[in-house]
Amino acid sequence: MREDLLDFLKKIKLLALATTDDKDLPWISNVYFGVDAEMNLYFVSKKTTNHCLHIKKQAKVAFTVASYNAETDGDRCSIQGTGKTSQVTSPEEIEVGAKAIQQKFPDWIVKPEDVIDSPNHREMYRIKPSYMKFLNEKLLGKGTSEEYTF
């Protein structure tokens, strides 16, 4: 079933990311993301955004991705998860993250110089999931989900 989880993550482009600031106030943002074969989630954001500032102080995050058939309000599929986020700084891992992102966004070319001390102030981050709850009505039936711990 983990293959189905990975396949779903590969199809969805937008992830809702929940972080907290140093006063424990929550913040949610949307990020475009890619996923590698180990289910690490990668995204690029400006380092001045709230979620990036929060991650530098508190690496634990929650996230969700979802889809459904708008015509029938059925075929719902979603993942809710938690994990630890870190900035990606090595050129080798930036290449892994860039490939994951480019699988979904072929025109978005991410190079190490774009996210390491870049003039556009962007940084790459990796979410290493620790838990995911997977709801897939087509595969599991209505109202049924599976849980994964990593």
N, C-alpha and C positions, 0 to 999 in steps of 0.2 A: 504493500500500500504506500510505502514511502515514495515509490516512483510516481504515483498519482499526485502526491503532495508536491513533489518537485515539478512535475508537468504543469500543475496549476500555477505555481510560483513563476514559471517561465512564461506563462500566457498573460499574466496581469502586469500592467505597467506602473500603476500608482499604488503607493503604500502610505497608510496613515501611521505616523510615528508619534508616540506619546513620550514626553520627557518631563522632568521636574527641575525647577530652579533650586538655588541654594536655600530658599525659604520653604521648600517642599510644595511650591505652587505648580500645578500641572500645566502643560502646554501641549497642543497637538498641531502637527503640521503634515503636509503632504509632500512626499518626495518620489521622484521617478527612480526606479531601482532595477538592478540586475541580480541574478542569482547564479552561483557556481554549483558544481556537482556535489559539493559538501553542504549545500543549503546555506552558505554564507550569503548575506544580502548586502549589496554594495550600492551606495548612492554618493552623489557629489552635490555639495551645497556651499554657499558663501559662508566663510567662517564667522561672519558677524550676525548670522541668523540666530534667533532664540534657541532653536534646537541644537545647533552646533555649540553655542556657549554653554548650554545645559550639559551636553555630553562631556565636555571637558571637565566638569565638576562632578557629574554623576553618570557613570557609564551604563547603568541599568535602564532599559527602555521597554516599552510595550509597543506592539504594532498590530495592524490588521490590514488584510486585503480581502476584497469581496467582489463577486459578480452574481448576476442573476439575469433571467430572461425577462426583459421589460414588457414584452407583449403578453406574457402569461403570469408574470410575477412568480414564476417557478424556476426550477433548475438552479436553486440557490447553492452557492459554493463560497466558502469563506475560510480564512485562517485568522485566528487570534493567537498572538504569541508574546513571549518575553525573551529578552536576551541581553547581551552585553555589547556595547558599541565602542569601537576604537577608531582613531584616525589611522588611515593607511598611509605609510610614508616610504616604504621600500619600493623601488622601481619594479621589482619582480611582482609584488602583490598588486601594485597599481595596474600592471598589465593584466593580471587575473581579473580584477574588478572591472577594468575597461572592456575586456572581452565579454564579461557577463552583461554589462550595460549595453554594449553594441549589438548583442544578439536581439535585443528588443528595439533598439534605436540605432539602426545602421548608419545614419548620417551624423551621429554624435561621436566624434572622435575625441577620446580622452588620452592624453599623453602625460607622462610623469611631470613635465614642466608646467602642465596646466593646473596641477594640484599640489605641487611642492613649491612653496615660496612664490606663488604665481602672482602676477600683477593684477589679475582679476579676483584675487582673494578667495579662490575656491579650494576646497579640500575634499578628499575622498574618505568615506567612512565605511566600515564593515560592521554589520550586525551579526554576531555569532549567536544564533538562537539557542536557548536553553529549554524552551517549552513551546509546543504548538498544538492548538486544538483545531482540527480539520473537519469542517462540515461540507459534505458533498452529497446533495440529494440524489443525483443520478447514480452514484456509486454505492452510497450507504443507505439510501432511503430517507424519507422525510423525517426531520428531527433527530437524526442519528449522527453522531460525530465520533472521531477517533482522536486520541491524545498521544503526543509524542514527547519524550524527554530526550535531550541530547547531552 
